[in-house]
Amino acid sequence: MSKPKILIVGAGAVGLAQGFHLANGAEITYLVRPGRKPAFSPPKKLYDYKENTIRTFDGYRVVESTAEVAGEEFYCVFDTLDGYTARSEGGAATIKSVGDLIRDSKNTFVVYDAFGLDIDLYYETTMGLPKNRLFLAASMLAHQPTTSIPIPPSADKDLIAQADLLYSANAGNTGLVVINTQPALTQKFEHVYNKNGKLKVQKIPGFAGRIGTTLAFPQLVAWNLDGYQDIEHLRQNTEIWNLLIKAQKEVLTLPRFGWTGWALSWIVGSWVTGKMLSAPVAGAAPLSYKDFNAFHHGGKVAKQDIEMLEDLVAEGEKKGHKMPALREIVRRGNETQEAKAKAGTLLGVPGSTDQSVRKRV
């Protein structure tokens, strides 16, 4: 029996790491930008931090346009664009073209790894698909080779030198965390994903995932303000830490989160926030969680993170909900990224001196 087909949008670190683990149960096709096909052609070598080994990924195909796969039936689409890129002109055009491709294939669903305020509505409208065909997921940690992330003492440097990308599963051998708004689709996705025999899907209830992922962004930007040092260093930076605690309260008491958010605003204080930030550290090991975030959220997807906060501030103030602490984190976050861009030190961002930060509030 032939394997189902999965179309993955983007062949970066996340796309390749997830595609490798999906390939045991599916035929993988990557959709990349025009002119980029040679860069992503197989084989690729993936370094697994947890097992200190190299895995070779081949047997997939790469296309540069949905026209190349017109008429094919896909089991699902896995979109790996970050939230900022997804909402860019090029990202929107790509997402729309994929929606056009699969719209009439009623059983084809979409998994997306993009974060942003009301990102679900954005995908629904841009792709022209009903929400019951879409759900959000967060990938395990994966990155391109870089000197910005130190090599763990347990790692084989010779193996890492061979790698086209590196990845580390989350705690409990979790490869993907699904915000379980569509349980039937999650089950279908798990059926294919679990065939890799190593990594599994973790499911988080829809509403809890929505609040948790929203709170992650003020935490990440505040951590960036502290230079992505150890969590304890951030906690001891009382100015930024107290600003973060106040900002989270402002977010949780937004009307969109209702009475549940209001109740949580009294629970998510300093202790809980510390646990939320420190829990993934051990799960990422031996990959350094702080150095990965400095590279990824301090550079590569920093625009996504700040844009999320800008949208939260705009929404709150529009409704008469004062958000001075979150606004201050946004202001400092923009200043931090502008300084990095000026110095050419935006980690993970090619041509970082040209990466201006868009101010929206």
ABEGO torsion letter per residue (X at the ends): XBBBBBBBBEABAAAAAAAAAAAAABBBBBBBBBGAAAAABOBBBBBBAAAGBBBBBBGBBBBABAAAABGBBBABBBBABBAAAAABAAAAAAAAAAAAAAAABAABBBBBABBEBGAAAAAAAAAGBBAAABBBBBBBBBBBBBAABBBBAABBAAAAAABABBBBBBBGGBABBBBBABAAAAAAAAAAAAAAGABBBBBBBAAAAAAAAAAAAAAAAAAAAAGGBBAAAAAABAAAAAAAAAAAAAAAABAAAEAAAAAAAAABBAAAAAAAAAAAAAAAOABBAAAAAAAAAAAAAAAAAAAAAAAAAAAAAAAGBBBAAAAAAAAAAAAAAAAAAAAGABBGBBGAAABBBBBAX
